[in-house]
Amino acid sequence: MEVTPRLTSPKEVRALLDQLGHRPNKGLGQNYLIDANILDIISDTAELKPEEAVLEIGPGLGALTERIIPRAASVTCIEKDPTMVKYLKSRFSNFTLIESDALDVDLDALFADGITKVAANLPYSVASRLMVDISECKHRPELMSLTIQKEVADRLCAPAGDKHYGVLSILTGVFYCNKLVKKISPTCFLPPPKVWSAVVKMSRYDKPVVDDELYPLFKRLVKSCFSQRRKQIGTILKKMGISPVDELLRDAGIEHTERPEKIEIERWAKLARLLSA
């Protein structure tokens, strides 16, 4: 009788990878999470209910997958690596597997089809882009429980005035309340990455801070200003050809001398509304 490898045992995971003839790909961010406590924290943070559909991006060997399948009505996984795809199909039967790069998948179509939660150890190289892409979906999920680089988590969850506050904090913060749940040591992964990681929770607001019609202008404004984040906001807007700058800033409750990293999402939104008018 064949024994199923324990995906939280470093010895058994190494043996499994050898058996599969697989060497973790740094370019794909293949650092396999093997800590049972952290895996439980990710699945608990997702707050899955028996009637819900959940999406996992980058399942790898399926250590998180085996925890979320019993908790949800359906699980859809997106995996790019052909070796992992083949292994996942051999290990699990009651799930949907999409063999693709997550950046090439129509995520909004999946959410429109009923997926309401995301639980994932995101590929670190594309984590920031994926979080923004998902946030911008029309049918965005109500909650995401994600493992990402600690540095990215700091940027995601930073409040205005914090040195990490920027485009990622703001664009996701329009749609989600972002919280750092747990820091993760490199030793919780195989092979260990060179950086710390973190579990974050993104809870969707009932109403976005910026509506769909205003959002494209809001996004352009924020990205343009943060490309010159060390300059004063009044100076930046004048260089962008916007006028009357002082009047607009006053009406938005922003000082001419403030820098982009000091301005809260709500004031960015107010400035965008004034510009749109």
N, C-alpha and C positions, 0 to 999 in steps of 0.2 A: 504493500500500500504506500503510495507516494505521499510524503508529508509536505504540506504547504509551508513555504518559508515564512518565518515571522519577519515582518517588514520593520520591526523596531529593534531587531537584533543586528548589531554591526557585523558579527561573524556570518550570520545567515544572509544578510544583504550582499556582503562581499562575495559569498559563494554563489549567490543567485546571479550577480552581475558577471562573474566568471563563466558561469554556465551559459549565460546568454551571449557571451563573447562581447560584452558591452563595456566600453570605457566612458565614464561621464564626460559630456561635452561642455567645456567651459563657456563656449559661445552661446549655448542654449540655456546656460544657467542651471545645469543639472547637478544640484547638490541635494541629495535625498534626505528629507526630514525623517529621522529615526527615533525621535524622543516621543514616547507615548503620552506624556503629560502635555506637551505642546500640541500634539495632534488632537487631544481631547479638548484643549482650550479653543482651538480653531473651530472644531465642530460645535462646541457648546456656544461660542460667540455667535455662530450663524443662527441660533435659535430656531432650528428646523422643526417644522410640524409635520405630522404624518401625511397630511393632504398636500404638501407643497412640492414644487419642482425646483431643483437646485442645479446650478452650473458649476463645474470645476474646470479650471484652466491649468494645463500642465500637470496632470496627475502622476506622471512618472510611473513608478512601480505600483501605485495604488494604496499607499499607506493611509492617506486621508480618505480616499474613495471607499475603503472598506468600513470606515466609520460613518460616513454620511449615507451610504445606501440603505442601511436599516432604519434610518431616521426620516427619510423622505419618501414621497409617493413615486418620484422619478428623479434620476440623476443623469445629466448629460455632461460628458467630458470632452474636452478639446485637447488632443495630443499631437505634436508634430513629429516626434521621433518614431520611425517605423518599428524599431526593436521594442520600444515601450508599447506601441499599439498592439503588436502581436502578443506580447505578454499579458497585457490588460484583457484582451479578448479571451485568452486561455484561463485567466483567473476569475473573471466576473462574467456573468451572463445577463443579469437584470439591470442593465444600464444602456445608455445610448452613447456611442463613441464616434466623434468626428475627427478624422485624421487630417489635420490642417494646422497651419500657423493661425493662432487666434486673431492676429491682425488682419487676416484675409477672410474671416468669418463674419457674416451679417449678424452681429450680436443682437441688434435691435429686433430682428425677426425672431430670434430665440426667446427674447423677453416678451414680445407680443404674443408668442405662442403659449405663454403661461409660466415661464421661469421667473420666480420672484426673489430668489436668493443666489448669492455667489459665495462659494467657499473654496479657497484656493491658496496654494503656495505659488505665487505668481513668478514667472520667469523674470529675473531681476533686470535683464537688459531692456525689457519693454514694459515694466510695471507701471511707470508714470504715465506712459501713453495709454495703456489699457484702462487705467483708472479714469483718465479724462474722457476717453472714448465712451466708456460705459456710462459715465455721469451725463454725457451729452445725448445719450439715446432717448428717443421719445418715450419708450416704454421701460425706462430705467428700473432696475430691481429695487426692492424696498430695503434690502440690507445686504452688505458685503462683509465677510470675515476673511481677511487676507494676510498672508505672510509676505513681507517685503523687506528690503534693506532698511536697517535702522535709520540711515541717513535720509532715505526717501520718506520714511515714516515721520521723521522730524519735520520735513518740509510739508507733508500732507496735513499734519495736525497743528502747525504753528499758528498762533494768533498774530494779529497785526502788531508790529513793533518788535517782534522776535526776529533774530537774524536769519532764521530759516524761512520766514514768511515770504511767499512769492506767488508765481503764476499757478503752481500746482495747488497750493493752499486755497487760492481764490476760485479757480475754475471748478474744482470739486466742491468747494465750500458753498457755491451757489445752490447746489442740489442736495448736499449731504452734510450731516454733522459727523466730523471725523475725530476718532479717539484712539490713542495708543493703549492697547490692552496689556501687552506683555513683551518685554525685551527677550531676545533669544540668543544664547551663546553660539558661536561657531561649532562648538563640540556637539551640538544637537543634530548636526548634519553629517552625511557621508557622501563625498569627501567634505571636510570642513571648509567653508568659504573663508576668505581673508577678512570679512567684515561681520559685524553683529547684524542681526535681523530683528524683526518685530512683528507681532500680530496687531493688526489694526481693525477697528470696526467702523464701517461707514453706514450710518442710518439716514435714510432718505427723509427729507422734509416733506410735509404735507403740501406745501406750496414753495416752489423755488424762489430764491431772493430776486432773481431776474427772470422775466417771462421769455418765452421762445422768440418773440418778435424782436426784443431788444438785445438778446444774448449775443448775436454775431458782432454788433457794434461794441458791446461791453467787452467781449473777448479781444477784439482788435485793440481797443483802448488800453486794456491791462497789459497785454503782451508788448505793445509799443512802449509804454511807460517803464515797464520793468527791464526793457533792454537798455535803459539808461537809469537804473535804480539809484545810483549815487547822486543824481542831479535833483534839483528842486522841481516839484510838480509844475509850478508856474513856468519855469524855464523850458521844461519838456513840451508843454502844451503850445507855447509860443513857437518853438521850433517846428511843431507839427502844423503850424499855420492856423491854429484855432484862436478865435477871438469872439467876444471880448473876454480874455482869460480871467482877469480879476473878478469880473462880475459873475462868471460861471462858477469859479471856485467859491466865492462868497455864498452863492445860492446853494452850493453843494455842501457847505459847512467845512470847507478845506482851506487851510492856510497856504498862501503862495509859496512859502518856504518849506512846506512839508515834503518829505521824500516818499516815493511810492510805497515803501515797506511799512510806513506808519499809518497808511490809510485803510480802514476797515472795509470789508466787502460791501456793507450797506452804503458807505459814502462813495465807493466806486460806482455802485448801481445808480445812486442819485446823480452823479456826474454824467453817466452814460445817458440817463433819461433827459437831462438838460441838453446834452449835445444832440440827441435825436430830435428834439423839438426845434 
